[in-house]
Amino acid sequence: MSKVGLIYGSDGGMTEDVCKRLVNILGEDNVEMIEVCDSSADQISSFDNLILASSTWGSGDLQSDWEDFEDTLDEIDFSGKTVALLGLGDQDGYGDTFAEAISLLHDKVKAANIIGQTSTEGYDYEESNAVVDDMFLGLVIDEDNQDDLTDDRLAAWADQIKGDLGL
Ligand SMILES: Cc1cc2nc3c(=O)[nH]c(=O)nc-3n(C[C@H](O)[C@H](O)[C@H](O)COP(=O)(O)O)c2cc1C
């Protein structure tokens, strides 16, 4: 079984913490967790199965290390890969651009088999282009307002995606 690459960017540490909790659920031996600023096109290309995680900053923008990595993402051929997206956001403070970073990541990995879409039920926001056909493009976690729901959301998502990730 090959490892899943979990590539993340985190300005304040919340996404990093959530990713560590996800690794605990999926199993430390099954996942290689790498901060995007320490990664490369070659390294990401070496994984068949990936989870990409970013918080949203500015007004619906990618986390800063992901922004720096955008051109590198364009060098990677995602066809034949399976990718799940994980986004952190603040639905109360930024309800009109909620978790939009995963939409920007989605644009970059469109060639992949994208898995792990989730229901928008239980969230309260005004607008988000991370929602397509009434579903989030990945898992959305809100540590600012709903941290009590995070563990259950992670556990359910891990169950949802692990088969497709080869785990
Ligand atoms: C200046 C600033 C801008 C933000 N912009 C957004 C936004 O547009 N959409 C959103 O959902 N969350 C936004 N957030 C909330 C962060 O995404 C959220 O707090 C996240 O948990 C931070 O994760 P990190 O510590 O891993 O970077 C913003 C937060 C700050 C401080």
The ligand as a Gaussian input file, in Angstrom:
#p B3LYP/6-31G(d) Opt

LIG

0 1
 C       -7.195000      38.413000       7.920000
 C       -7.987000      37.135000       7.824000
 C       -8.673000      36.859000       6.650000
 C       -9.460000      35.698000       6.553000
 N      -10.205000      35.469000       5.419000
 C      -11.054000      34.409000       5.375000
 C      -11.926000      34.211000       4.260000
 O      -11.942000      34.956000       3.277000
 N      -12.758000      33.121000       4.278000
 C      -12.794000      32.244000       5.350000
 O      -13.577000      31.294000       5.324000
 N      -11.976000      32.426000       6.420000
 C      -11.106000      33.464000       6.472000
 N      -10.296000      33.648000       7.551000
 C      -10.341000      32.673000       8.664000
 C       -9.222000      31.623000       8.603000
 O       -9.262000      30.883000       7.410000
 C       -9.391000      30.672000       9.779000
 O       -9.203000      31.361000      10.990000
 C       -8.468000      29.460000       9.715000
 O       -8.828000      28.562000      10.745000
 C       -6.998000      29.831000       9.853000
 O       -6.241000      28.660000       9.659000
 P       -4.642000      28.649000       9.751000
 O       -4.283000      29.012000      11.169000
 O       -4.260000      27.245000       9.449000
 O       -4.103000      29.596000       8.743000
 C       -9.513000      34.783000       7.649000
 C       -8.793000      35.084000       8.822000
 C       -8.058000      36.259000       8.918000
 C       -7.346000      36.551000      10.222000

